[in-house]
Amino acid sequence: MSTGNMNSAVDPEQLWSPIFDHEVARNCMMPMGMTSDGLADTYSVTRQEQDQLAVDSHNKALAA
């Protein structure tokens, strides 16, 4: 995700047109990578903290 262009991940021409008629659906067009980057900035979450959370999560899943 860090090497891809998140803005071109969704081609609006390929989407079902009624999506644009519904406000909630229309406002959900931002790719998840851009959403997570924005939240990390908003809440001052570092990449190291995100990586540690991922490691901990995978370890918990493995233990389960």
KAJOQUI-V190518 format. One record per backbone hydrogen bond with DSSP energy under -1.0 kcal/mol. NH is the residue of the N-H (numbers start at 0). CO is the residue of the C=O. E is the energy in kcal/mol with one decimal. If there is no record, write none. Layout:
BEGIN
nh=<NH	NH>
co=<CO	CO>
e=<E	E>
END
This chain:
BEGIN
nh=<8	13	18	19	20	21	25	26	27	34	35	36	37	38	39	40	41	42	44	49	50	51	52	53	54	55	56	57	58	59	60	61	62	63>
co=<5	10	15	16	17	18	21	22	24	30	31	32	33	34	35	36	37	38	39	45	46	47	48	49	50	51	52	53	54	55	56	57	58	59>
e=<-1.1	-2.3	-1.9	-1.6	-1.3	-1.1	-3.0	-2.0	-1.5	-2.0	-2.9	-1.9	-2.1	-2.3	-2.4	-2.0	-2.6	-2.7	-2.2	-2.2	-2.8	-2.3	-2.2	-2.1	-2.4	-2.8	-2.5	-2.5	-2.4	-2.3	-2.2	-2.4	-2.3	-1.8>
END
